[in-house]
């Protein structure tokens, strides 16, 4: 998959639309800031690690049991997408954007189910 500006724009739109539905975290706010500026997309690699270390691992979010957990996975893949759009070497998995879209769908389904 060839990552384009549109992939990052869609990742930004998803993050901005769903962010009000989860507890605020500075890591998520900063990711939105990174996604807003193409010259910052290369920072998304380190930011992915920050999300993983500060949120995913301590909270056991890999279990995907609550919408907040799913959002963490969504944020990780939004960061991967931003980095892949940067054109920097050593991109993340080629399917990071598709995973982002799957997480979005799962998040919306979980929010609908849980009210």
N, C-alpha and C positions, 0 to 999 in steps of 0.2 A: 504494500500500500504506500502510495506517495502522499505524505502529509502536506497540507496546504494551509493557507491563511483561514480558509473556511472551517477547517477542523478546530482550530484554536478559537475562532469566533463562536462556533457552536458549543464548545466546552465552556466558554465564558457565559454564554446565555444560559446554559443548564445550571451552572453554579449560582448565578445571580437569581435565577427563578426559584431554585430549591433551598437556597441558604436560609431564607426566613423561617423555614419549617424545621430547623434543627437548632440545638443550643449553640450560641455563638462561641466560636473558637478563633483566636488570633491567627492560627495557621490557615483557616479557611479564608479569612479576610485578606490575608497577605497573598494567597493563591489567586484570588480575584484581581488584586493589584498587578500581579505578574502577568496574568492572562490579558489584561487591558493594554499592555505595552509590548509589542513584538520585540523590542530591544532587550526586554527582560526575560524572554522565554527561556533563555539558556540557564537562568537561575532556578528553573522548575525542577531540575535534576536534584539539586540539594534540598529543594523544598519538599519533594516527594519523600526524601529520607526523614525530614523533620516531621511530616505527617505520620509516617510509619512509626518512628521512635516515640513521638509525643502522644499519639492518639491510638493508632491501631494496636500496637503491641501491649501497652499498659491496660487498655480496655478490652482486650480480647475481641476486637471488632471483626476479626476474621470469621467469627461465628455467623454473622449476618442475620441475627435474630430480631433486631429492631431496626426501624427506619434510620436511626442515628448511625447504626453500624453500617448499613448499606451506603449511607452518605459518605462515610469515611472511605469506603472502597471507591465510590464515585470520585471523590476528591483526589485520591491517589492516581486514578486513571486520567483525570483532568490534568494533573501535573505531568504525567507521562506524555500526554498528548501535546501539551505546551512545549515540552522539551523536544519532542520529535519534530514539531513544527519549526523549531529554531534552526535546524540544519546542522547542529553541532554533532561532533563524532560520538559514536557509541550510543545510538538511540535505544530507547526502551523497546519492549516487545512491539512487533508490527501491528498487533491487534488491540493495542491499548485504547484506541478510539472506539472500536466495537464494544469493548468491555465497558467503557464509559456509558455507551448507549444502553447496554443491558442493565447496568446499575441504575440508570435513570428509570427505566421501565420497572425494575424491581422496587425501587424506592417509592414510585407513585402507587404501585399496587399495594405495598405495605401501608402507606399513609392512608389509602382509601379503606383498607381492611381494618386498620386500627383507629380510624376516625380522625 
